[in-house]
């Protein structure tokens, strides 16, 4: 059975500016604001559970969603 240890799913959102309603135009930031949020951090046992975790993480995440995992084969 495959196990997925140390699974970490992170959402990264980059905000380059904001809209100013008073001036009526988009204003860019000097440096982009980067927001990182950990969506899942733990172990998963089996492909079905991995699929469910990834599906929920993609629905919750905004921007880019990255995943790191260690794959093990248990007998």
PDB file of N, CA, C and O in Angstrom, chain B, residues numbered from 101:
ATOM      1  N   UNK B 101       0.844  -1.180   0.000  1.00  0.00           N
ATOM      2  CA  UNK B 101       0.000   0.000   0.000  1.00  0.00           C
ATOM      3  C   UNK B 101       0.886   1.239   0.000  1.00  0.00           C
ATOM      4  O   UNK B 101       1.869   1.315   0.737  1.00  0.00           O
ATOM      5  N   UNK B 102       0.529   2.197  -0.827  1.00  0.00           N
ATOM      6  CA  UNK B 102       1.276   3.445  -0.906  1.00  0.00           C
ATOM      7  C   UNK B 102       0.842   4.381   0.216  1.00  0.00           C
ATOM      8  O   UNK B 102      -0.349   4.539   0.484  1.00  0.00           O
ATOM      9  N   UNK B 103       1.817   4.994   0.863  1.00  0.00           N
ATOM     10  CA  UNK B 103       1.529   6.030   1.851  1.00  0.00           C
ATOM     11  C   UNK B 103       2.248   7.303   1.433  1.00  0.00           C
ATOM     12  O   UNK B 103       3.322   7.263   0.833  1.00  0.00           O
ATOM     13  N   UNK B 104       1.644   8.409   1.755  1.00  0.00           N
ATOM     14  CA  UNK B 104       2.188   9.712   1.392  1.00  0.00           C
ATOM     15  C   UNK B 104       2.482  10.458   2.690  1.00  0.00           C
ATOM     16  O   UNK B 104       1.578  10.990   3.335  1.00  0.00           O
ATOM     17  N   UNK B 105       3.753  10.487   3.059  1.00  0.00           N
ATOM     18  CA  UNK B 105       4.172  11.081   4.323  1.00  0.00           C
ATOM     19  C   UNK B 105       4.614  12.524   4.104  1.00  0.00           C
ATOM     20  O   UNK B 105       5.072  12.901   3.026  1.00  0.00           O
ATOM     21  N   UNK B 106       4.464  13.312   5.156  1.00  0.00           N
ATOM     22  CA  UNK B 106       4.877  14.724   5.156  1.00  0.00           C
ATOM     23  C   UNK B 106       4.292  15.491   3.968  1.00  0.00           C
ATOM     24  O   UNK B 106       4.984  16.279   3.324  1.00  0.00           O
ATOM     25  N   UNK B 107       3.030  15.254   3.694  1.00  0.00           N
ATOM     26  CA  UNK B 107       2.340  15.965   2.617  1.00  0.00           C
ATOM     27  C   UNK B 107       2.080  17.394   3.063  1.00  0.00           C
ATOM     28  O   UNK B 107       1.501  17.628   4.123  1.00  0.00           O
ATOM     29  N   UNK B 108       2.507  18.339   2.256  1.00  0.00           N
ATOM     30  CA  UNK B 108       2.314  19.755   2.567  1.00  0.00           C
ATOM     31  C   UNK B 108       1.783  20.440   1.316  1.00  0.00           C
ATOM     32  O   UNK B 108       2.410  20.398   0.258  1.00  0.00           O
ATOM     33  N   UNK B 109       0.621  21.071   1.449  1.00  0.00           N
ATOM     34  CA  UNK B 109       0.005  21.788   0.340  1.00  0.00           C
ATOM     35  C   UNK B 109      -0.078  23.261   0.733  1.00  0.00           C
ATOM     36  O   UNK B 109      -0.642  23.612   1.769  1.00  0.00           O
ATOM     37  N   UNK B 110       0.499  24.121  -0.122  1.00  0.00           N
ATOM     38  CA  UNK B 110       0.592  25.550   0.165  1.00  0.00           C
ATOM     39  C   UNK B 110      -0.023  26.344  -0.981  1.00  0.00           C
ATOM     40  O   UNK B 110       0.231  26.061  -2.152  1.00  0.00           O
ATOM     41  N   UNK B 111      -0.832  27.335  -0.635  1.00  0.00           N
ATOM     42  CA  UNK B 111      -1.409  28.253  -1.608  1.00  0.00           C
ATOM     43  C   UNK B 111      -0.614  29.552  -1.578  1.00  0.00           C
ATOM     44  O   UNK B 111      -0.386  30.119  -0.509  1.00  0.00           O
ATOM     45  N   UNK B 112      -0.189  30.026  -2.752  1.00  0.00           N
ATOM     46  CA  UNK B 112       0.573  31.269  -2.863  1.00  0.00           C
ATOM     47  C   UNK B 112      -0.192  32.241  -3.746  1.00  0.00           C
ATOM     48  O   UNK B 112      -0.487  31.946  -4.904  1.00  0.00           O
ATOM     49  N   UNK B 113      -0.508  33.398  -3.189  1.00  0.00           N
ATOM     50  CA  UNK B 113      -1.240  34.424  -3.932  1.00  0.00           C
ATOM     51  C   UNK B 113      -0.380  35.679  -4.021  1.00  0.00           C
ATOM     52  O   UNK B 113       0.150  36.148  -3.014  1.00  0.00           O
ATOM     53  N   UNK B 114      -0.245  36.220  -5.229  1.00  0.00           N
ATOM     54  CA  UNK B 114       0.548  37.422  -5.457  1.00  0.00           C
ATOM     55  C   UNK B 114      -0.390  38.562  -5.825  1.00  0.00           C
ATOM     56  O   UNK B 114      -1.168  38.456  -6.774  1.00  0.00           O
ATOM     57  N   UNK B 115      -0.312  39.653  -5.069  1.00  0.00           N
ATOM     58  CA  UNK B 115      -1.140  40.830  -5.311  1.00  0.00           C
ATOM     59  C   UNK B 115      -0.217  41.955  -5.775  1.00  0.00           C
ATOM     60  O   UNK B 115       0.668  42.375  -5.029  1.00  0.00           O
ATOM     61  N   UNK B 116      -0.416  42.444  -6.997  1.00  0.00           N
ATOM     62  CA  UNK B 116       0.471  43.450  -7.568  1.00  0.00           C
ATOM     63  C   UNK B 116      -0.039  44.870  -7.398  1.00  0.00           C
ATOM     64  O   UNK B 116       0.710  45.824  -7.608  1.00  0.00           O
ATOM     65  N   UNK B 117      -1.303  45.027  -7.021  1.00  0.00           N
ATOM     66  CA  UNK B 117      -1.838  46.376  -6.869  1.00  0.00           C
ATOM     67  C   UNK B 117      -3.273  46.350  -6.383  1.00  0.00           C
ATOM     68  O   UNK B 117      -3.822  45.298  -6.058  1.00  0.00           O
ATOM     69  N   UNK B 118      -3.870  47.541  -6.340  1.00  0.00           N
ATOM     70  CA  UNK B 118      -5.255  47.658  -5.907  1.00  0.00           C
ATOM     71  C   UNK B 118      -5.950  48.720  -6.735  1.00  0.00           C
ATOM     72  O   UNK B 118      -5.311  49.566  -7.361  1.00  0.00           O
ATOM     73  N   UNK B 119      -7.274  48.658  -6.725  1.00  0.00           N
ATOM     74  CA  UNK B 119      -8.059  49.653  -7.446  1.00  0.00           C
ATOM     75  C   UNK B 119      -8.471  50.756  -6.479  1.00  0.00           C
ATOM     76  O   UNK B 119      -9.059  50.475  -5.435  1.00  0.00           O
ATOM     77  N   UNK B 120      -8.170  52.004  -6.813  1.00  0.00           N
ATOM     78  CA  UNK B 120      -8.543  53.161  -5.994  1.00  0.00           C
ATOM     79  C   UNK B 120      -9.845  53.731  -6.560  1.00  0.00           C
ATOM     80  O   UNK B 120      -9.865  54.282  -7.661  1.00  0.00           O
ATOM     81  N   UNK B 121     -10.923  53.592  -5.801  1.00  0.00           N
ATOM     82  CA  UNK B 121     -12.227  54.049  -6.260  1.00  0.00           C
ATOM     83  C   UNK B 121     -12.317  55.570  -6.328  1.00  0.00           C
ATOM     84  O   UNK B 121     -13.044  56.102  -7.167  1.00  0.00           O
ATOM     85  N   UNK B 122     -11.597  56.276  -5.470  1.00  0.00           N
ATOM     86  CA  UNK B 122     -11.620  57.737  -5.485  1.00  0.00           C
ATOM     87  C   UNK B 122     -10.977  58.293  -6.752  1.00  0.00           C
ATOM     88  O   UNK B 122     -11.509  59.216  -7.369  1.00  0.00           O
ATOM     89  N   UNK B 123      -9.834  57.731  -7.137  1.00  0.00           N
ATOM     90  CA  UNK B 123      -9.128  58.196  -8.334  1.00  0.00           C
ATOM     91  C   UNK B 123      -9.645  57.525  -9.603  1.00  0.00           C
ATOM     92  O   UNK B 123      -9.450  58.040 -10.704  1.00  0.00           O
ATOM     93  N   UNK B 124     -10.308  56.370  -9.449  1.00  0.00           N
ATOM     94  CA  UNK B 124     -10.865  55.678 -10.602  1.00  0.00           C
ATOM     95  C   UNK B 124      -9.831  54.959 -11.448  1.00  0.00           C
ATOM     96  O   UNK B 124     -10.009  54.800 -12.656  1.00  0.00           O
ATOM     97  N   UNK B 125      -8.735  54.520 -10.807  1.00  0.00           N
ATOM     98  CA  UNK B 125      -7.722  53.795 -11.574  1.00  0.00           C
ATOM     99  C   UNK B 125      -7.021  52.765 -10.692  1.00  0.00           C
ATOM    100  O   UNK B 125      -7.135  52.789  -9.466  1.00  0.00           O
ATOM    101  N   UNK B 126      -6.299  51.865 -11.344  1.00  0.00           N
ATOM    102  CA  UNK B 126      -5.555  50.803 -10.673  1.00  0.00           C
ATOM    103  C   UNK B 126      -4.183  51.337 -10.273  1.00  0.00           C
ATOM    104  O   UNK B 126      -3.485  51.935 -11.092  1.00  0.00           O
ATOM    105  N   UNK B 127      -3.793  51.122  -9.013  1.00  0.00           N
ATOM    106  CA  UNK B 127      -2.501  51.588  -8.503  1.00  0.00           C
ATOM    107  C   UNK B 127      -1.646  50.371  -8.178  1.00  0.00           C
ATOM    108  O   UNK B 127      -2.067  49.492  -7.425  1.00  0.00           O
ATOM    109  N   UNK B 128      -0.428  50.320  -8.755  1.00  0.00           N
ATOM    110  CA  UNK B 128       0.490  49.204  -8.512  1.00  0.00           C
ATOM    111  C   UNK B 128       1.298  49.448  -7.244  1.00  0.00           C
ATOM    112  O   UNK B 128       1.652  50.582  -6.924  1.00  0.00           O
ATOM    113  N   UNK B 129       1.586  48.351  -6.521  1.00  0.00           N
ATOM    114  CA  UNK B 129       2.447  48.418  -5.349  1.00  0.00           C
ATOM    115  C   UNK B 129       3.907  48.496  -5.790  1.00  0.00           C
ATOM    116  O   UNK B 129       4.247  48.047  -6.885  1.00  0.00           O
ATOM    117  N   UNK B 130       4.772  49.061  -4.948  1.00  0.00           N
ATOM    118  CA  UNK B 130       6.202  49.106  -5.267  1.00  0.00           C
ATOM    119  C   UNK B 130       6.767  47.694  -5.324  1.00  0.00           C
ATOM    120  O   UNK B 130       7.530  47.359  -6.231  1.00  0.00           O
ATOM    121  N   UNK B 131       6.392  46.871  -4.355  1.00  0.00           N
ATOM    122  CA  UNK B 131       6.762  45.458  -4.361  1.00  0.00           C
ATOM    123  C   UNK B 131       5.495  44.636  -4.208  1.00  0.00           C
ATOM    124  O   UNK B 131       4.635  44.988  -3.401  1.00  0.00           O
ATOM    125  N   UNK B 132       5.354  43.548  -4.960  1.00  0.00           N
ATOM    126  CA  UNK B 132       4.134  42.739  -4.869  1.00  0.00           C
ATOM    127  C   UNK B 132       3.956  42.132  -3.474  1.00  0.00           C
ATOM    128  O   UNK B 132       4.930  41.751  -2.823  1.00  0.00           O
ATOM    129  N   UNK B 133       2.714  42.050  -3.031  1.00  0.00           N
ATOM    130  CA  UNK B 133       2.402  41.422  -1.756  1.00  0.00           C
ATOM    131  C   UNK B 133       2.162  39.939  -2.015  1.00  0.00           C
ATOM    132  O   UNK B 133       1.293  39.565  -2.803  1.00  0.00           O
ATOM    133  N   UNK B 134       2.947  39.100  -1.337  1.00  0.00           N
ATOM    134  CA  UNK B 134       2.854  37.653  -1.506  1.00  0.00           C
ATOM    135  C   UNK B 134       2.287  37.058  -0.226  1.00  0.00           C
ATOM    136  O   UNK B 134       2.825  37.255   0.863  1.00  0.00           O
ATOM    137  N   UNK B 135       1.179  36.321  -0.382  1.00  0.00           N
ATOM    138  CA  UNK B 135       0.514  35.698   0.754  1.00  0.00           C
ATOM    139  C   UNK B 135       0.597  34.189   0.592  1.00  0.00           C
ATOM    140  O   UNK B 135       0.146  33.640  -0.414  1.00  0.00           O
ATOM    141  N   UNK B 136       1.177  33.514   1.591  1.00  0.00           N
ATOM    142  CA  UNK B 136       1.268  32.056   1.576  1.00  0.00           C
ATOM    143  C   UNK B 136       0.402  31.500   2.691  1.00  0.00           C
ATOM    144  O   UNK B 136       0.420  32.002   3.815  1.00  0.00           O
ATOM    145  N   UNK B 137      -0.358  30.457   2.371  1.00  0.00           N
ATOM    146  CA  UNK B 137      -1.246  29.834   3.340  1.00  0.00           C
ATOM    147  C   UNK B 137      -1.097  28.320   3.232  1.00  0.00           C
ATOM    148  O   UNK B 137      -1.205  27.757   2.143  1.00  0.00           O
ATOM    149  N   UNK B 138      -0.849  27.667   4.363  1.00  0.00           N
ATOM    150  CA  UNK B 138      -0.744  26.213   4.383  1.00  0.00           C
ATOM    151  C   UNK B 138      -2.148  25.630   4.434  1.00  0.00           C
ATOM    152  O   UNK B 138      -2.895  25.870   5.383  1.00  0.00           O
ATOM    153  N   UNK B 139      -2.504  24.857   3.403  1.00  0.00           N
ATOM    154  CA  UNK B 139      -3.832  24.270   3.322  1.00  0.00           C
ATOM    155  C   UNK B 139      -3.897  22.892   3.958  1.00  0.00           C
ATOM    156  O   UNK B 139      -4.938  22.503   4.485  1.00  0.00           O
ATOM    157  N   UNK B 140      -2.792  22.145   3.914  1.00  0.00           N
ATOM    158  CA  UNK B 140      -2.752  20.806   4.507  1.00  0.00           C
ATOM    159  C   UNK B 140      -1.322  20.492   4.893  1.00  0.00           C
ATOM    160  O   UNK B 140      -0.383  20.799   4.158  1.00  0.00           O
ATOM    161  N   UNK B 141      -1.167  19.871   6.067  1.00  0.00           N
ATOM    162  CA  UNK B 141       0.151  19.452   6.538  1.00  0.00           C
ATOM    163  C   UNK B 141      -0.051  18.180   7.352  1.00  0.00           C
ATOM    164  O   UNK B 141      -0.536  18.230   8.482  1.00  0.00           O
ATOM    165  N   UNK B 142       0.321  17.046   6.776  1.00  0.00           N
ATOM    166  CA  UNK B 142       0.132  15.781   7.483  1.00  0.00           C
ATOM    167  C   UNK B 142       0.437  14.585   6.599  1.00  0.00           C
ATOM    168  O   UNK B 142       1.074  14.714   5.554  1.00  0.00           O
ATOM    169  N   UNK B 143      -0.028  13.414   7.034  1.00  0.00           N
ATOM    170  CA  UNK B 143       0.194  12.164   6.302  1.00  0.00           C
ATOM    171  C   UNK B 143      -1.121  11.685   5.694  1.00  0.00           C
ATOM    172  O   UNK B 143      -2.194  11.920   6.250  1.00  0.00           O
ATOM    173  N   UNK B 144      -1.026  11.006   4.541  1.00  0.00           N
ATOM    174  CA  UNK B 144      -2.191  10.484   3.842  1.00  0.00           C
ATOM    175  C   UNK B 144      -1.919   9.013   3.525  1.00  0.00           C
ATOM    176  O   UNK B 144      -0.806   8.646   3.149  1.00  0.00           O
ATOM    177  N   UNK B 145      -2.947   8.178   3.679  1.00  0.00           N
ATOM    178  CA  UNK B 145      -2.807   6.743   3.442  1.00  0.00           C
ATOM    179  C   UNK B 145      -3.717   6.335   2.291  1.00  0.00           C
ATOM    180  O   UNK B 145      -4.929   6.217   2.469  1.00  0.00           O
ATOM    181  N   UNK B 146      -3.144   6.121   1.124  1.00  0.00           N
ATOM    182  CA  UNK B 146      -3.889   5.657  -0.040  1.00  0.00           C
ATOM    183  C   UNK B 146      -4.191   6.767  -1.038  1.00  0.00           C
ATOM    184  O   UNK B 146      -4.231   7.949  -0.698  1.00  0.00           O
ATOM    185  N   UNK B 147      -4.403   6.338  -2.300  1.00  0.00           N
ATOM    186  CA  UNK B 147      -4.644   7.288  -3.376  1.00  0.00           C
ATOM    187  C   UNK B 147      -5.990   7.997  -3.252  1.00  0.00           C
ATOM    188  O   UNK B 147      -6.111   9.168  -3.612  1.00  0.00           O
ATOM    189  N   UNK B 148      -6.998   7.294  -2.745  1.00  0.00           N
ATOM    190  CA  UNK B 148      -8.315   7.906  -2.590  1.00  0.00           C
ATOM    191  C   UNK B 148      -8.289   9.073  -1.628  1.00  0.00           C
ATOM    192  O   UNK B 148      -8.863  10.126  -1.905  1.00  0.00           O
ATOM    193  N   UNK B 149      -7.628   8.893  -0.505  1.00  0.00           N
ATOM    194  CA  UNK B 149      -7.520   9.969   0.479  1.00  0.00           C
ATOM    195  C   UNK B 149      -6.676  11.124  -0.066  1.00  0.00           C
ATOM    196  O   UNK B 149      -6.980  12.289   0.190  1.00  0.00           O
ATOM    197  N   UNK B 150      -5.612  10.802  -0.820  1.00  0.00           N
ATOM    198  CA  UNK B 150      -4.777  11.834  -1.432  1.00  0.00           C
ATOM    199  C   UNK B 150      -5.600  12.672  -2.406  1.00  0.00           C
ATOM    200  O   UNK B 150      -5.497  13.898  -2.425  1.00  0.00           O
ATOM    201  N   UNK B 151      -6.411  12.005  -3.207  1.00  0.00           N
ATOM    202  CA  UNK B 151      -7.268  12.708  -4.168  1.00  0.00           C
ATOM    203  C   UNK B 151      -8.229  13.652  -3.442  1.00  0.00           C
ATOM    204  O   UNK B 151      -8.396  14.801  -3.850  1.00  0.00           O
ATOM    205  N   UNK B 152      -8.857  13.175  -2.375  1.00  0.00           N
ATOM    206  CA  UNK B 152      -9.800  14.004  -1.624  1.00  0.00           C
ATOM    207  C   UNK B 152      -9.114  15.236  -1.030  1.00  0.00           C
ATOM    208  O   UNK B 152      -9.655  16.341  -1.083  1.00  0.00           O
ATOM    209  N   UNK B 153      -7.922  15.040  -0.466  1.00  0.00           N
ATOM    210  CA  UNK B 153      -7.178  16.160   0.130  1.00  0.00           C
ATOM    211  C   UNK B 153      -6.791  17.174  -0.940  1.00  0.00           C
ATOM    212  O   UNK B 153      -6.909  18.379  -0.720  1.00  0.00           O
ATOM    213  N   UNK B 154      -6.331  16.699  -2.097  1.00  0.00           N
ATOM    214  CA  UNK B 154      -5.932  17.605  -3.173  1.00  0.00           C
ATOM    215  C   UNK B 154      -7.132  18.363  -3.726  1.00  0.00           C
ATOM    216  O   UNK B 154      -7.020  19.549  -4.035  1.00  0.00           O
ATOM    217  N   UNK B 155      -8.274  17.701  -3.854  1.00  0.00           N
ATOM    218  CA  UNK B 155      -9.473  18.344  -4.379  1.00  0.00           C
ATOM    219  C   UNK B 155      -9.930  19.473  -3.460  1.00  0.00           C
ATOM    220  O   UNK B 155     -10.245  20.567  -3.929  1.00  0.00           O
ATOM    221  N   UNK B 156      -9.968  19.215  -2.164  1.00  0.00           N
ATOM    222  CA  UNK B 156     -10.372  20.236  -1.198  1.00  0.00           C
ATOM    223  C   UNK B 156      -9.371  21.392  -1.180  1.00  0.00           C
ATOM    224  O   UNK B 156      -9.766  22.555  -1.090  1.00  0.00           O
ATOM    225  N   UNK B 157      -8.086  21.079  -1.264  1.00  0.00           N
ATOM    226  CA  UNK B 157      -7.050  22.122  -1.254  1.00  0.00           C
ATOM    227  C   UNK B 157      -7.162  23.020  -2.486  1.00  0.00           C
ATOM    228  O   UNK B 157      -6.987  24.234  -2.380  1.00  0.00           O
ATOM    229  N   UNK B 158      -7.451  22.442  -3.642  1.00  0.00           N
ATOM    230  CA  UNK B 158      -7.592  23.243  -4.862  1.00  0.00           C
ATOM    231  C   UNK B 158      -8.824  24.140  -4.790  1.00  0.00           C
ATOM    232  O   UNK B 158      -8.817  25.246  -5.331  1.00  0.00           O
ATOM    233  N   UNK B 159      -9.875  23.676  -4.132  1.00  0.00           N
ATOM    234  CA  UNK B 159     -11.076  24.496  -3.987  1.00  0.00           C
ATOM    235  C   UNK B 159     -10.841  25.639  -3.001  1.00  0.00           C
ATOM    236  O   UNK B 159     -11.393  26.726  -3.177  1.00  0.00           O
ATOM    237  N   UNK B 160     -10.031  25.410  -1.969  1.00  0.00           N
ATOM    238  CA  UNK B 160      -9.752  26.432  -0.965  1.00  0.00           C
ATOM    239  C   UNK B 160      -8.682  27.408  -1.416  1.00  0.00           C
ATOM    240  O   UNK B 160      -8.712  28.582  -1.048  1.00  0.00           O
ATOM    241  N   UNK B 161      -7.737  26.928  -2.212  1.00  0.00           N
ATOM    242  CA  UNK B 161      -6.582  27.740  -2.579  1.00  0.00           C
ATOM    243  C   UNK B 161      -6.907  28.815  -3.586  1.00  0.00           C
ATOM    244  O   UNK B 161      -7.829  28.689  -4.391  1.00  0.00           O
ATOM    245  N   UNK B 162      -6.123  29.881  -3.520  1.00  0.00           N
ATOM    246  CA  UNK B 162      -6.204  30.969  -4.482  1.00  0.00           C
ATOM    247  C   UNK B 162      -4.803  31.164  -5.046  1.00  0.00           C
ATOM    248  O   UNK B 162      -3.813  31.018  -4.329  1.00  0.00           O
ATOM    249  N   UNK B 163      -4.725  31.487  -6.312  1.00  0.00           N
ATOM    250  CA  UNK B 163      -3.416  31.654  -6.926  1.00  0.00           C
ATOM    251  C   UNK B 163      -2.802  30.316  -7.277  1.00  0.00           C
ATOM    252  O   UNK B 163      -3.467  29.463  -7.864  1.00  0.00           O
ATOM    253  N   UNK B 164      -1.553  30.123  -6.928  1.00  0.00           N
ATOM    254  CA  UNK B 164      -0.829  28.889  -7.227  1.00  0.00           C
ATOM    255  C   UNK B 164      -0.861  27.962  -6.020  1.00  0.00           C
ATOM    256  O   UNK B 164      -0.616  28.389  -4.891  1.00  0.00           O
ATOM    257  N   UNK B 165      -1.164  26.689  -6.268  1.00  0.00           N
ATOM    258  CA  UNK B 165      -1.182  25.681  -5.204  1.00  0.00           C
ATOM    259  C   UNK B 165      -0.022  24.722  -5.470  1.00  0.00           C
ATOM    260  O   UNK B 165       0.045  24.103  -6.532  1.00  0.00           O
ATOM    261  N   UNK B 166       0.901  24.601  -4.490  1.00  0.00           N
ATOM    262  CA  UNK B 166       2.040  23.690  -4.633  1.00  0.00           C
ATOM    263  C   UNK B 166       1.946  22.589  -3.587  1.00  0.00           C
ATOM    264  O   UNK B 166       1.350  22.760  -2.523  1.00  0.00           O
ATOM    265  N   UNK B 167       2.557  21.444  -3.922  1.00  0.00           N
ATOM    266  CA  UNK B 167       2.472  20.282  -3.052  1.00  0.00           C
ATOM    267  C   UNK B 167       3.837  19.604  -2.978  1.00  0.00           C
ATOM    268  O   UNK B 167       4.496  19.415  -4.000  1.00  0.00           O
ATOM    269  N   UNK B 168       4.261  19.237  -1.768  1.00  0.00           N
ATOM    270  CA  UNK B 168       5.458  18.425  -1.568  1.00  0.00           C
ATOM    271  C   UNK B 168       5.049  17.186  -0.787  1.00  0.00           C
ATOM    272  O   UNK B 168       4.187  17.253   0.089  1.00  0.00           O
ATOM    273  N   UNK B 169       5.671  16.048  -1.107  1.00  0.00           N
ATOM    274  CA  UNK B 169       5.274  14.786  -0.488  1.00  0.00           C
ATOM    275  C   UNK B 169       6.443  13.806  -0.529  1.00  0.00           C
ATOM    276  O   UNK B 169       7.293  13.868  -1.417  1.00  0.00           O
ATOM    277  N   UNK B 170       6.469  12.888   0.463  1.00  0.00           N
ATOM    278  CA  UNK B 170       7.391  11.769   0.460  1.00  0.00           C
ATOM    279  C   UNK B 170       6.564  10.510   0.223  1.00  0.00           C
ATOM    280  O   UNK B 170       5.596  10.253   0.939  1.00  0.00           O
ATOM    281  N   UNK B 171       6.937   9.747  -0.756  1.00  0.00           N
ATOM    282  CA  UNK B 171       6.185   8.546  -1.144  1.00  0.00           C
ATOM    283  C   UNK B 171       6.853   7.303  -0.555  1.00  0.00           C
ATOM    284  O   UNK B 171       8.056   7.100  -0.719  1.00  0.00           O
ATOM    285  N   UNK B 172       6.058   6.465   0.138  1.00  0.00           N
ATOM    286  CA  UNK B 172       6.553   5.229   0.724  1.00  0.00           C
ATOM    287  C   UNK B 172       5.674   4.067   0.301  1.00  0.00           C
ATOM    288  O   UNK B 172       4.475   4.233   0.079  1.00  0.00           O
ATOM    289  N   UNK B 173       6.273   2.896   0.190  1.00  0.00           N
ATOM    290  CA  UNK B 173       5.548   1.681  -0.168  1.00  0.00           C
ATOM    291  C   UNK B 173       5.581   0.737   1.012  1.00  0.00           C
ATOM    292  O   UNK B 173       6.640   0.209   1.350  1.00  0.00           O
ATOM    293  N   UNK B 174       4.435   0.514   1.650  1.00  0.00           N
ATOM    294  CA  UNK B 174       4.350  -0.380   2.803  1.00  0.00           C
ATOM    295  C   UNK B 174       3.785  -1.730   2.340  1.00  0.00           C
ATOM    296  O   UNK B 174       2.939  -1.794   1.448  1.00  0.00           O
ATOM    297  N   UNK B 175       4.269  -2.792   2.962  1.00  0.00           N
ATOM    298  CA  UNK B 175       3.774  -4.113   2.616  1.00  0.00           C
ATOM    299  C   UNK B 175       2.875  -4.629   3.702  1.00  0.00           C
ATOM    300  O   UNK B 175       2.354  -5.739   3.596  1.00  0.00           O
TER     301      UNK B 175
END
